[in-house]
């Protein structure tokens, strides 16, 4: 999973802070865009373009609540636009 990947939430069970905070959580089956990927001791966490929560104090310091990457499945990796442009140029030169 990379920044720009399209992902779908596949596991919405047992959200740890859902009743304790006013954070917005992703919904199962909805497609989101990855805005950030961070490494944490218990695994990778992601932030989503479509959901922005306030920064709060956690063990890791002041951060926005991340969502475990393992709760999502990647639908489409980000497109390398520079590579696509170069590929198009090469095809045009060959024709």
Biopython code that builds the backbone (N, CA, C, O; Angstrom):
import numpy as np
from Bio.PDB.StructureBuilder import StructureBuilder

atoms = [
    (1, "UNK", "N", (0.837, -1.173, 0.000)),
    (1, "UNK", "CA", (0.000, 0.000, 0.000)),
    (1, "UNK", "C", (0.886, 1.241, 0.000)),
    (1, "UNK", "O", (1.851, 1.339, 0.758)),
    (2, "UNK", "N", (0.533, 2.184, -0.868)),
    (2, "UNK", "CA", (1.300, 3.421, -0.978)),
    (2, "UNK", "C", (0.349, 4.611, -0.950)),
    (2, "UNK", "O", (-0.867, 4.461, -1.071)),
    (3, "UNK", "N", (0.926, 5.784, -0.788)),
    (3, "UNK", "CA", (0.133, 7.001, -0.896)),
    (3, "UNK", "C", (-0.483, 7.025, -2.290)),
    (3, "UNK", "O", (0.209, 6.811, -3.285)),
    (4, "UNK", "N", (-1.771, 7.284, -2.355)),
    (4, "UNK", "CA", (-2.486, 7.306, -3.621)),
    (4, "UNK", "C", (-3.189, 6.006, -3.960)),
    (4, "UNK", "O", (-3.991, 5.968, -4.892)),
    (5, "UNK", "N", (-2.906, 4.935, -3.223)),
    (5, "UNK", "CA", (-3.591, 3.656, -3.470)),
    (5, "UNK", "C", (-5.076, 3.790, -3.174)),
    (5, "UNK", "O", (-5.478, 4.485, -2.241)),
    (6, "UNK", "N", (-5.884, 3.116, -3.981)),
    (6, "UNK", "CA", (-7.310, 3.005, -3.679)),
    (6, "UNK", "C", (-7.494, 1.745, -2.858)),
    (6, "UNK", "O", (-7.021, 0.673, -3.234)),
    (7, "UNK", "N", (-8.188, 1.879, -1.726)),
    (7, "UNK", "CA", (-8.369, 0.757, -0.809)),
    (7, "UNK", "C", (-9.829, 0.651, -0.405)),
    (7, "UNK", "O", (-10.578, 1.626, -0.455)),
    (8, "UNK", "N", (-10.219, -0.558, -0.003)),
    (8, "UNK", "CA", (-11.568, -0.808, 0.482)),
    (8, "UNK", "C", (-11.475, -1.374, 1.889)),
    (8, "UNK", "O", (-10.687, -2.286, 2.142)),
    (9, "UNK", "N", (-12.272, -0.841, 2.805)),
    (9, "UNK", "CA", (-12.309, -1.372, 4.165)),
    (9, "UNK", "C", (-13.008, -2.729, 4.149)),
    (9, "UNK", "O", (-14.130, -2.852, 3.657)),
    (10, "UNK", "N", (-12.342, -3.740, 4.686)),
    (10, "UNK", "CA", (-12.916, -5.083, 4.712)),
    (10, "UNK", "C", (-13.181, -5.576, 6.138)),
    (10, "UNK", "O", (-13.839, -6.600, 6.323)),
    (11, "UNK", "N", (-12.671, -4.854, 7.154)),
    (11, "UNK", "CA", (-12.847, -5.274, 8.548)),
    (11, "UNK", "C", (-13.175, -4.052, 9.400)),
    (11, "UNK", "O", (-12.296, -3.239, 9.687)),
    (12, "UNK", "N", (-14.429, -3.923, 9.801)),
    (12, "UNK", "CA", (-14.822, -2.791, 10.648)),
    (12, "UNK", "C", (-15.209, -3.244, 12.058)),
    (12, "UNK", "O", (-15.892, -2.523, 12.785)),
    (13, "UNK", "N", (-14.769, -4.437, 12.431)),
    (13, "UNK", "CA", (-15.118, -4.963, 13.751)),
    (13, "UNK", "C", (-14.259, -4.334, 14.844)),
    (13, "UNK", "O", (-13.084, -4.030, 14.635)),
    (14, "UNK", "N", (-14.865, -4.146, 16.007)),
    (14, "UNK", "CA", (-14.153, -3.774, 17.226)),
    (14, "UNK", "C", (-13.293, -2.514, 17.090)),
    (14, "UNK", "O", (-12.115, -2.537, 17.446)),
    (15, "UNK", "N", (-13.860, -1.417, 16.583)),
    (15, "UNK", "CA", (-13.101, -0.162, 16.550)),
    (15, "UNK", "C", (-12.781, 0.231, 17.986)),
    (15, "UNK", "O", (-13.688, 0.391, 18.803)),
    (16, "UNK", "N", (-11.513, 0.385, 18.293)),
    (16, "UNK", "CA", (-11.043, 0.584, 19.661)),
    (16, "UNK", "C", (-11.601, 1.841, 20.338)),
    (16, "UNK", "O", (-11.991, 1.790, 21.504)),
    (17, "UNK", "N", (-11.641, 2.954, 19.626)),
    (17, "UNK", "CA", (-12.026, 4.220, 20.269)),
    (17, "UNK", "C", (-13.371, 4.757, 19.792)),
    (17, "UNK", "O", (-13.708, 5.907, 20.075)),
    (18, "UNK", "N", (-14.125, 3.969, 19.091)),
    (18, "UNK", "CA", (-15.323, 4.500, 18.433)),
    (18, "UNK", "C", (-16.309, 5.137, 19.415)),
    (18, "UNK", "O", (-16.951, 6.128, 19.066)),
    (19, "UNK", "N", (-16.447, 4.614, 20.599)),
    (19, "UNK", "CA", (-17.377, 5.176, 21.574)),
    (19, "UNK", "C", (-16.719, 6.233, 22.459)),
    (19, "UNK", "O", (-17.407, 6.971, 23.164)),
    (20, "UNK", "N", (-15.399, 6.304, 22.422)),
    (20, "UNK", "CA", (-14.677, 7.194, 23.323)),
    (20, "UNK", "C", (-14.278, 8.516, 22.683)),
    (20, "UNK", "O", (-13.867, 9.437, 23.390)),
    (21, "UNK", "N", (-14.387, 8.629, 21.394)),
    (21, "UNK", "CA", (-13.946, 9.846, 20.711)),
    (21, "UNK", "C", (-14.943, 10.210, 19.616)),
    (21, "UNK", "O", (-15.779, 9.399, 19.218)),
    (22, "UNK", "N", (-14.839, 11.407, 19.155)),
    (22, "UNK", "CA", (-15.709, 11.868, 18.076)),
    (22, "UNK", "C", (-15.039, 11.697, 16.723)),
    (22, "UNK", "O", (-15.359, 12.420, 15.779)),
    (23, "UNK", "N", (-14.125, 10.763, 16.617)),
    (23, "UNK", "CA", (-13.427, 10.523, 15.360)),
    (23, "UNK", "C", (-14.375, 9.943, 14.318)),
    (23, "UNK", "O", (-15.367, 9.295, 14.649)),
    (24, "UNK", "N", (-14.050, 10.188, 13.062)),
    (24, "UNK", "CA", (-14.791, 9.596, 11.950)),
    (24, "UNK", "C", (-14.059, 8.321, 11.554)),
    (24, "UNK", "O", (-12.833, 8.314, 11.443)),
    (25, "UNK", "N", (-14.800, 7.257, 11.345)),
    (25, "UNK", "CA", (-14.208, 5.978, 10.981)),
    (25, "UNK", "C", (-14.656, 5.571, 9.587)),
    (25, "UNK", "O", (-15.756, 5.927, 9.165)),
    (26, "UNK", "N", (-13.823, 4.831, 8.864)),
    (26, "UNK", "CA", (-14.229, 4.353, 7.546)),
    (26, "UNK", "C", (-15.358, 3.338, 7.661)),
    (26, "UNK", "O", (-15.579, 2.737, 8.712)),
    (27, "UNK", "N", (-16.060, 3.165, 6.556)),
    (27, "UNK", "CA", (-17.208, 2.260, 6.496)),
    (27, "UNK", "C", (-16.862, 1.076, 5.602)),
    (27, "UNK", "O", (-16.276, 1.243, 4.533)),
    (28, "UNK", "N", (-17.228, -0.109, 6.046)),
    (28, "UNK", "CA", (-16.949, -1.330, 5.302)),
    (28, "UNK", "C", (-17.571, -1.262, 3.910)),
    (28, "UNK", "O", (-18.729, -0.879, 3.746)),
    (29, "UNK", "N", (-16.769, -1.642, 2.908)),
    (29, "UNK", "CA", (-17.244, -1.684, 1.534)),
    (29, "UNK", "C", (-17.040, -0.391, 0.757)),
    (29, "UNK", "O", (-17.215, -0.371, -0.462)),
    (30, "UNK", "N", (-16.675, 0.683, 1.439)),
    (30, "UNK", "CA", (-16.457, 1.968, 0.777)),
    (30, "UNK", "C", (-15.003, 2.053, 0.305)),
    (30, "UNK", "O", (-14.101, 1.542, 0.967)),
    (31, "UNK", "N", (-14.784, 2.697, -0.837)),
    (31, "UNK", "CA", (-13.443, 2.848, -1.399)),
    (31, "UNK", "C", (-12.857, 4.188, -0.951)),
    (31, "UNK", "O", (-13.521, 5.223, -1.020)),
    (32, "UNK", "N", (-11.610, 4.153, -0.493)),
    (32, "UNK", "CA", (-10.902, 5.341, -0.001)),
    (32, "UNK", "C", (-9.553, 5.470, -0.706)),
    (32, "UNK", "O", (-9.075, 4.531, -1.343)),
    (33, "UNK", "N", (-8.951, 6.651, -0.578)),
    (33, "UNK", "CA", (-7.623, 6.923, -1.131)),
    (33, "UNK", "C", (-6.645, 7.088, 0.023)),
    (33, "UNK", "O", (-6.911, 7.847, 0.955)),
    (34, "UNK", "N", (-5.508, 6.382, -0.027)),
    (34, "UNK", "CA", (-4.498, 6.473, 1.031)),
    (34, "UNK", "C", (-3.780, 7.815, 0.925)),
    (34, "UNK", "O", (-3.266, 8.177, -0.134)),
    (35, "UNK", "N", (-3.754, 8.552, 2.046)),
    (35, "UNK", "CA", (-3.053, 9.841, 2.077)),
    (35, "UNK", "C", (-1.721, 9.761, 2.808)),
    (35, "UNK", "O", (-0.845, 10.598, 2.590)),
    (36, "UNK", "N", (-1.557, 8.760, 3.678)),
    (36, "UNK", "CA", (-0.305, 8.602, 4.421)),
    (36, "UNK", "C", (-0.209, 7.169, 4.922)),
    (36, "UNK", "O", (-1.218, 6.534, 5.228)),
    (37, "UNK", "N", (1.018, 6.673, 5.001)),
    (37, "UNK", "CA", (1.281, 5.342, 5.560)),
    (37, "UNK", "C", (2.369, 5.504, 6.617)),
    (37, "UNK", "O", (3.437, 6.050, 6.337)),
    (38, "UNK", "N", (2.100, 5.034, 7.820)),
    (38, "UNK", "CA", (3.049, 5.165, 8.922)),
    (38, "UNK", "C", (3.317, 3.800, 9.548)),
    (38, "UNK", "O", (2.434, 2.944, 9.595)),
    (39, "UNK", "N", (4.534, 3.606, 10.023)),
    (39, "UNK", "CA", (4.889, 2.367, 10.717)),
    (39, "UNK", "C", (4.709, 2.572, 12.222)),
    (39, "UNK", "O", (5.205, 3.547, 12.787)),
    (40, "UNK", "N", (4.008, 1.661, 12.854)),
    (40, "UNK", "CA", (3.805, 1.667, 14.297)),
    (40, "UNK", "C", (4.258, 0.320, 14.838)),
    (40, "UNK", "O", (4.380, -0.635, 14.071)),
    (41, "UNK", "N", (4.510, 0.218, 16.137)),
    (41, "UNK", "CA", (4.969, -1.054, 16.705)),
    (41, "UNK", "C", (4.040, -2.233, 16.405)),
    (41, "UNK", "O", (4.504, -3.367, 16.280)),
    (42, "UNK", "N", (2.742, -1.979, 16.291)),
    (42, "UNK", "CA", (1.795, -3.081, 16.049)),
    (42, "UNK", "C", (1.422, -3.227, 14.573)),
    (42, "UNK", "O", (0.478, -3.947, 14.246)),
    (43, "UNK", "N", (2.156, -2.547, 13.669)),
    (43, "UNK", "CA", (1.905, -2.687, 12.239)),
    (43, "UNK", "C", (1.726, -1.348, 11.553)),
    (43, "UNK", "O", (1.852, -0.294, 12.176)),
    (44, "UNK", "N", (1.433, -1.398, 10.267)),
    (44, "UNK", "CA", (1.276, -0.180, 9.473)),
    (44, "UNK", "C", (-0.091, 0.449, 9.728)),
    (44, "UNK", "O", (-1.098, -0.244, 9.875)),
    (45, "UNK", "N", (-0.096, 1.768, 9.775)),
    (45, "UNK", "CA", (-1.339, 2.519, 9.910)),
    (45, "UNK", "C", (-1.472, 3.458, 8.729)),
    (45, "UNK", "O", (-0.474, 3.978, 8.230)),
    (46, "UNK", "N", (-2.698, 3.679, 8.278)),
    (46, "UNK", "CA", (-2.910, 4.564, 7.145)),
    (46, "UNK", "C", (-3.882, 5.684, 7.495)),
    (46, "UNK", "O", (-4.756, 5.538, 8.348)),
    (47, "UNK", "N", (-3.698, 6.807, 6.806)),
    (47, "UNK", "CA", (-4.646, 7.915, 6.844)),
    (47, "UNK", "C", (-5.310, 7.965, 5.481)),
    (47, "UNK", "O", (-4.713, 7.576, 4.477)),
    (48, "UNK", "N", (-6.535, 8.440, 5.447)),
    (48, "UNK", "CA", (-7.315, 8.442, 4.214)),
    (48, "UNK", "C", (-7.642, 9.870, 3.785)),
    (48, "UNK", "O", (-7.914, 10.732, 4.621)),
    (49, "UNK", "N", (-7.613, 10.111, 2.476)),
    (49, "UNK", "CA", (-7.942, 11.436, 1.931)),
    (49, "UNK", "C", (-9.351, 11.856, 2.324)),
    (49, "UNK", "O", (-9.593, 13.027, 2.617)),
    (50, "UNK", "N", (-10.256, 10.928, 2.331)),
    (50, "UNK", "CA", (-11.669, 11.225, 2.545)),
    (50, "UNK", "C", (-12.052, 11.416, 4.006)),
    (50, "UNK", "O", (-13.151, 11.885, 4.303)),
    (51, "UNK", "N", (-11.151, 11.056, 4.922)),
    (51, "UNK", "CA", (-11.432, 11.181, 6.354)),
    (51, "UNK", "C", (-10.272, 11.904, 7.026)),
    (51, "UNK", "O", (-9.128, 11.452, 6.971)),
    (52, "UNK", "N", (-10.580, 13.036, 7.661)),
    (52, "UNK", "CA", (-9.563, 13.786, 8.406)),
    (52, "UNK", "C", (-10.097, 13.983, 9.819)),
    (52, "UNK", "O", (-11.141, 14.602, 10.024)),
    (53, "UNK", "N", (-9.361, 13.445, 10.788)),
    (53, "UNK", "CA", (-9.741, 13.556, 12.191)),
    (53, "UNK", "C", (-8.802, 14.522, 12.899)),
    (53, "UNK", "O", (-7.710, 14.791, 12.399)),
    (54, "UNK", "N", (-9.203, 15.051, 14.052)),
    (54, "UNK", "CA", (-8.330, 15.969, 14.786)),
    (54, "UNK", "C", (-7.095, 15.256, 15.331)),
    (54, "UNK", "O", (-7.107, 14.047, 15.563)),
    (55, "UNK", "N", (-6.053, 16.016, 15.526)),
    (55, "UNK", "CA", (-4.821, 15.477, 16.122)),
    (55, "UNK", "C", (-5.045, 15.368, 17.630)),
    (55, "UNK", "O", (-5.509, 16.300, 18.285)),
    (56, "UNK", "N", (-4.692, 14.180, 18.155)),
    (56, "UNK", "CA", (-4.863, 13.928, 19.585)),
    (56, "UNK", "C", (-3.595, 13.302, 20.142)),
    (56, "UNK", "O", (-2.717, 12.875, 19.391)),
    (57, "UNK", "N", (-3.508, 13.251, 21.462)),
    (57, "UNK", "CA", (-2.340, 12.684, 22.127)),
    (57, "UNK", "C", (-2.509, 11.186, 22.312)),
    (57, "UNK", "O", (-3.464, 10.730, 22.941)),
    (58, "UNK", "N", (-1.565, 10.418, 21.752)),
    (58, "UNK", "CA", (-1.506, 8.964, 21.898)),
    (58, "UNK", "C", (-0.134, 8.600, 22.462)),
    (58, "UNK", "O", (0.687, 9.485, 22.704)),
    (59, "UNK", "N", (0.122, 7.316, 22.671)),
    (59, "UNK", "CA", (1.443, 6.860, 23.136)),
    (59, "UNK", "C", (2.557, 7.344, 22.210)),
    (59, "UNK", "O", (3.649, 7.682, 22.665)),
    (60, "UNK", "N", (2.272, 7.374, 20.904)),
    (60, "UNK", "CA", (3.259, 7.764, 19.898)),
    (60, "UNK", "C", (3.466, 9.268, 19.849)),
    (60, "UNK", "O", (4.350, 9.743, 19.136)),
    (61, "UNK", "N", (2.678, 10.018, 20.582)),
    (61, "UNK", "CA", (2.743, 11.473, 20.557)),
    (61, "UNK", "C", (1.448, 12.033, 20.012)),
    (61, "UNK", "O", (0.419, 11.356, 20.014)),
    (62, "UNK", "N", (1.499, 13.271, 19.544)),
    (62, "UNK", "CA", (0.309, 13.904, 18.999)),
    (62, "UNK", "C", (0.161, 13.525, 17.529)),
    (62, "UNK", "O", (0.959, 13.935, 16.686)),
    (63, "UNK", "N", (-0.862, 12.744, 17.238)),
    (63, "UNK", "CA", (-1.096, 12.270, 15.871)),
    (63, "UNK", "C", (-2.596, 12.186, 15.603)),
    (63, "UNK", "O", (-3.418, 12.181, 16.519)),
    (64, "UNK", "N", (-2.912, 12.121, 14.332)),
    (64, "UNK", "CA", (-4.280, 11.833, 13.919)),
    (64, "UNK", "C", (-4.471, 10.319, 14.034)),
    (64, "UNK", "O", (-3.545, 9.553, 13.767)),
    (65, "UNK", "N", (-5.654, 9.895, 14.427)),
    (65, "UNK", "CA", (-5.902, 8.461, 14.556)),
    (65, "UNK", "C", (-5.705, 7.794, 13.187)),
    (65, "UNK", "O", (-6.301, 8.196, 12.188)),
    (66, "UNK", "N", (-4.851, 6.764, 13.177)),
    (66, "UNK", "CA", (-4.586, 5.986, 11.961)),
    (66, "UNK", "C", (-5.456, 4.738, 11.977)),
    (66, "UNK", "O", (-5.950, 4.321, 13.025)),
    (67, "UNK", "N", (-5.633, 4.158, 10.818)),
    (67, "UNK", "CA", (-6.397, 2.917, 10.705)),
    (67, "UNK", "C", (-5.448, 1.808, 10.277)),
    (67, "UNK", "O", (-4.616, 2.004, 9.391)),
    (68, "UNK", "N", (-5.572, 0.650, 10.903)),
    (68, "UNK", "CA", (-4.680, -0.472, 10.602)),
    (68, "UNK", "C", (-4.792, -0.858, 9.127)),
    (68, "UNK", "O", (-5.885, -1.108, 8.619)),
    (69, "UNK", "N", (-3.653, -0.902, 8.456)),
    (69, "UNK", "CA", (-3.622, -1.234, 7.025)),
    (69, "UNK", "C", (-4.207, -2.610, 6.764)),
    (69, "UNK", "O", (-4.778, -2.849, 5.701)),
    (70, "UNK", "N", (-4.070, -3.524, 7.729)),
    (70, "UNK", "CA", (-4.583, -4.884, 7.522)),
    (70, "UNK", "C", (-6.108, -4.931, 7.456)),
    (70, "UNK", "O", (-6.673, -5.949, 7.056)),
    (71, "UNK", "N", (-6.782, -3.852, 7.840)),
    (71, "UNK", "CA", (-8.244, -3.790, 7.756)),
    (71, "UNK", "C", (-8.728, -3.448, 6.339)),
    (71, "UNK", "O", (-9.931, -3.462, 6.077)),
    (72, "UNK", "N", (-7.805, -3.146, 5.437)),
    (72, "UNK", "CA", (-8.137, -2.717, 4.084)),
    (72, "UNK", "C", (-7.553, -3.677, 3.057)),
    (72, "UNK", "O", (-6.583, -4.384, 3.331)),
    (73, "UNK", "N", (-8.150, -3.692, 1.884)),
    (73, "UNK", "CA", (-7.532, -4.399, 0.766)),
    (73, "UNK", "C", (-7.299, -3.366, -0.326)),
    (73, "UNK", "O", (-8.146, -2.518, -0.607)),
    (74, "UNK", "N", (-6.134, -3.466, -0.925)),
    (74, "UNK", "CA", (-5.766, -2.532, -1.984)),
    (74, "UNK", "C", (-6.477, -2.915, -3.273)),
    (74, "UNK", "O", (-6.385, -4.055, -3.728)),
    (75, "UNK", "N", (-7.180, -1.963, -3.854)),
    (75, "UNK", "CA", (-7.889, -2.193, -5.107)),
    (75, "UNK", "C", (-7.053, -1.773, -6.301)),
    (75, "UNK", "O", (-7.042, -2.446, -7.331)),
    (76, "UNK", "N", (-6.355, -0.659, -6.157)),
    (76, "UNK", "CA", (-5.587, -0.114, -7.262)),
    (76, "UNK", "C", (-4.399, 0.651, -6.712)),
    (76, "UNK", "O", (-4.577, 1.618, -5.972)),
    (77, "UNK", "N", (-3.181, 0.233, -7.063)),
    (77, "UNK", "CA", (-2.012, 0.993, -6.610)),
    (77, "UNK", "C", (-1.965, 2.328, -7.349)),
    (77, "UNK", "O", (-2.573, 2.469, -8.410)),
    (78, "UNK", "N", (-1.252, 3.302, -6.799)),
    (78, "UNK", "CA", (-1.167, 4.597, -7.474)),
    (78, "UNK", "C", (-0.491, 4.469, -8.834)),
    (78, "UNK", "O", (0.389, 3.629, -9.022)),
    (79, "UNK", "N", (-0.903, 5.298, -9.769)),
    (79, "UNK", "CA", (-0.316, 5.285, -11.109)),
    (79, "UNK", "C", (0.915, 6.179, -11.115)),
    (79, "UNK", "O", (0.867, 7.313, -10.639)),
    (80, "UNK", "N", (2.009, 5.673, -11.651)),
    (80, "UNK", "CA", (3.230, 6.470, -11.810)),
    (80, "UNK", "C", (3.068, 7.280, -13.087)),
    (80, "UNK", "O", (3.353, 6.791, -14.180)),
    (81, "UNK", "N", (2.610, 8.517, -12.946)),
    (81, "UNK", "CA", (2.268, 9.336, -14.096)),
    (81, "UNK", "C", (3.479, 9.619, -14.981)),
    (81, "UNK", "O", (3.344, 9.691, -16.202)),
    (82, "UNK", "N", (4.648, 9.779, -14.391)),
    (82, "UNK", "CA", (5.850, 10.036, -15.180)),
    (82, "UNK", "C", (6.169, 8.829, -16.058)),
    (82, "UNK", "O", (6.515, 8.993, -17.228)),
    (83, "UNK", "N", (6.059, 7.630, -15.513)),
    (83, "UNK", "CA", (6.308, 6.418, -16.293)),
    (83, "UNK", "C", (5.286, 6.286, -17.423)),
    (83, "UNK", "O", (5.635, 5.876, -18.530)),
    (84, "UNK", "N", (4.034, 6.629, -17.152)),
    (84, "UNK", "CA", (2.993, 6.556, -18.191)),
    (84, "UNK", "C", (3.282, 7.534, -19.330)),
    (84, "UNK", "O", (3.084, 7.198, -20.497)),
    (85, "UNK", "N", (3.742, 8.724, -19.002)),
    (85, "UNK", "CA", (4.078, 9.716, -20.031)),
    (85, "UNK", "C", (5.230, 9.216, -20.883)),
    (85, "UNK", "O", (5.185, 9.313, -22.109)),
    (86, "UNK", "N", (6.260, 8.682, -20.245)),
    (86, "UNK", "CA", (7.415, 8.150, -20.979)),
    (86, "UNK", "C", (6.999, 6.979, -21.873)),
    (86, "UNK", "O", (7.453, 6.860, -23.010)),
    (87, "UNK", "N", (6.130, 6.121, -21.341)),
    (87, "UNK", "CA", (5.630, 4.977, -22.100)),
    (87, "UNK", "C", (4.870, 5.451, -23.342)),
    (87, "UNK", "O", (5.023, 4.882, -24.423)),
    (88, "UNK", "N", (4.068, 6.472, -23.183)),
    (88, "UNK", "CA", (3.309, 7.036, -24.302)),
    (88, "UNK", "C", (4.241, 7.626, -25.350)),
    (88, "UNK", "O", (4.019, 7.453, -26.549)),
    (89, "UNK", "N", (5.279, 8.318, -24.907)),
    (89, "UNK", "CA", (6.267, 8.901, -25.827)),
    (89, "UNK", "C", (6.955, 7.809, -26.647)),
    (89, "UNK", "O", (7.155, 7.958, -27.852)),
    (90, "UNK", "N", (7.315, 6.705, -25.973)),
    (90, "UNK", "CA", (7.990, 5.605, -26.654)),
    (90, "UNK", "C", (7.094, 4.984, -27.708)),
    (90, "UNK", "O", (7.564, 4.654, -28.797)),
    (91, "UNK", "N", (5.823, 4.818, -27.412)),
    (91, "UNK", "CA", (4.868, 4.245, -28.371)),
    (91, "UNK", "C", (4.726, 5.179, -29.571)),
    (91, "UNK", "O", (4.685, 4.711, -30.709)),
    (92, "UNK", "N", (4.651, 6.486, -29.339)),
    (92, "UNK", "CA", (4.517, 7.448, -30.416)),
    (92, "UNK", "C", (5.760, 7.455, -31.312)),
    (92, "UNK", "O", (5.645, 7.617, -32.527)),
    (93, "UNK", "N", (6.929, 7.283, -30.726)),
    (93, "UNK", "CA", (8.170, 7.256, -31.504)),
    (93, "UNK", "C", (8.255, 6.014, -32.392)),
    (93, "UNK", "O", (8.815, 6.055, -33.488)),
    (94, "UNK", "N", (7.697, 4.924, -31.906)),
    (94, "UNK", "CA", (7.725, 3.681, -32.663)),
    (94, "UNK", "C", (6.756, 3.693, -33.849)),
    (94, "UNK", "O", (6.935, 2.936, -34.804)),
    (95, "UNK", "N", (5.759, 4.527, -33.793)),
    (95, "UNK", "CA", (4.745, 4.564, -34.854)),
    (95, "UNK", "C", (5.108, 5.507, -35.940)),
    (95, "UNK", "O", (4.360, 5.654, -36.906)),
]
sb = StructureBuilder()
sb.init_structure("model")
sb.init_model(0)
sb.init_chain("A")
sb.init_seg("    ")
for serial, (resi, resn, name, xyz) in enumerate(atoms, 1):
    if name == "N":
        sb.init_residue(resn, " ", resi, " ")
    sb.init_atom(name, np.array(xyz, "f"), 0.0, 1.0, " ", f" {name:<3s}", serial, name[0])
structure = sb.get_structure()
